[in-house]
């Protein structure tokens, strides 16, 4: 992909940087015209506020598209272990050395049991991936 910069003409003029995409159809829309909602998503982790973990912001160009997005996320199962796995990974991102489970739990804001279940969930997904795609060295 080649970046050719923002559009020089069109309906948004100099406000081309204020465009965002509809999460349903991908259409570029002026930010002021988008509507949004927070939906439950166990894979969503907020970069700075753990209180917002499990919530994903979705944007849409119309009420119909927002409704379709919200309905889709409400049909998707919320898997607590998936969220716990993400919290453990986030907590360990700044550490290279092994650490006790009690410290992992404390850093991630989880109980030790939740931390273990999150690690087990993560490891099970890794095993599934290796079974499906093999162990690649490259």
N, C-alpha and C positions, 0 to 999 in steps of 0.2 A: 504494500500500500504506500502510495506517495502522498505526502501532506502538501496540498497546494494552497493552504491557508483558508481563512474564512471567505465566504462568498462576498463579492464586491457589489453585487446588485441583488435585487429581490425584495420581497415585502418587509424584511426586517432591517434593511439598511445597515447602519453602524452597530446595531444590536445583535449581530450574528453570534457573538459570544454567549448570548442569553438563550440560545437554543438548547433543548434537551430532547430526548427520544421517548416516545410512548413505549412502555415496557410490553405492550400487547402487540402492536403492529410495527413498531420501529420507526414510525413517521417522525420527522423532525418538527418540533413545535416550539413556539416561543414559550419560555419558562412561565410567563405570567398566565398563559392559557392552559397549562397542564393542571390536572387535578390529581390528588394523591391520597394514599391510605397506608396505614401500618397493618401488615398482615402477619400471622404467626408463621414462623419458619425456623425450624430447629437447626438449620445450617447457617443461619445469620448470626454473626458476632459483630458487635459494635467495636470499632477500633479503640475507643477511649472510655466508654461508659458501659460496664458490664450489666447495668440495670436495663439496658436496651437490647441485650442479647435475646435471641429468639423472636425478634421483630424485624421485619424487612419493610422498608419504604418502597412503595411501587408508585409509578407515575403513569398517567394515561391522558390521551388526547380527548376523550369523551367519557360520559357517564357509563355508556355501554361497555367500553373497553375496560374501565375501572371495575365495573361489576364482574366482568369475565375474569379479570386478574384475581380479585378477591375470592370469587367462587373457586377458582383453581387452587389457590393456596389453602382455602378451608377444606378442600377435598384431600389435600396432601397430608399424610400422617405427620404429626409432630412427634419426633423421636427424641426423648430426653437424653439418651445416651449419645446421640449425635452432637447435641449441644455440649454435653459434658466433655466429649472428646475435643471439641474446638476450644473449650475453656482451658483444658490441660495443655493443648498445643500452644495456645497464646501465652500461658504462664511459663512454659518452658522455652519459649523462643529466645530469651536472652541468656540462657544457660547452656554451657557445653558439657558440663560434668554431670554425672548421675547424682540424684538427690533422693532423700527418703520420701516415701509416699506421704507421710504426714506433712512435709513441707510443700509438696506438689499440691496437696489438697488445700492447704492454707493459702498458697499463692493464687490458686484458681478460684477460691471462694466456694469450694465444694467440700462435702464430707469425704472421708477416705473411701467409703463404699462407692460414692458417685464417681470419684476419680478412677477407681479400679474399673468400674463399668464403662467409663468413657474410653479408657485405654484399651479394654477388651473389644469395644465396638470398633475403634480405629483399627486395631490389629486384624479383626475379622474382615474388614473392608480391604485391607492390604492383601490378605490371603486370597480373597475372592479375585482381586485384580491380577495377582500372580497366576492363579489358576486359569483365568480367562486369557491373559496375554503372555504368559510365560515370564521367566526371569531374564530380563535384558541387561546386558552389561554396558551398552552404549548410551 
